[in-house]
Amino acid sequence: MTEETPGFDEQQPDVPSGATSDDAEPKADSPSPEEGAAPAGDTGQDVALVAQLDQARTALNERTADLQRLQAEFQNYRRRVERDRIAVKEIAIANLLTELLPVLDDIGRAREHGELVGGFKSVAESLESTAAKMGLQQFGKEGEPFDPTIHEALMHSYAPDVTETTCVAILQPGYRIGERTIRPARVAVAEPQPGAQTVKADETADADDKESGGPDEG
């Protein structure tokens, strides 16, 4: 026969409503502010990364500026080399053609005297054509105004039929290459006759008086 322990109730006592049983499943606790915040070490790493990025950007800008400067210097160098090359070529051509000017003068004199005939004429015309292809241009004509920048006056006279200093004879033609004069035209010039302007002015005044019916009387 089984003995019963006095005062022992086999049933477990009731758990009051709203109370938490020791056997109930525990609920997940909300994280504390300390647990949700980023660790202090991560913030330091971000600052270091930002600093490194700024340094990299600064270095990139400096290298880019250096590259642009070098590129500009190289372009300027190329332009200088090209200008020098053209200048050297022009000087060489000018020197060569300058040495040929006496020959061209002889050809011109032979043509004036009717001696440019036969094989000599063919050679002379070929030489003149080659010089023209190299840029040589002849200038200087009778009757054009005297210009001291392109003309050299070797003879001087007065003439009543000119109103300004005029080239009346071309003693030796001038030559240029482009805008560069390699020899001025040597010319004879004539100036207006002294007093001719006064006489002409008087004649003009008399003609005006005749057209208006005579000079005004006071």
PyMOL commands that set and color helices and strands:
alter all, ss='L'
color gray80, all
select helices_A, chain A and resi 33-36+40-112+118-133+196-212
alter helices_A, ss='H'
color red, helices_A
select strands_A, chain A and resi 136-139+151-159+166-172+174-177+180-183+185-192
alter strands_A, ss='S'
color yellow, strands_A
deselect
rebuild
show_as cartoon
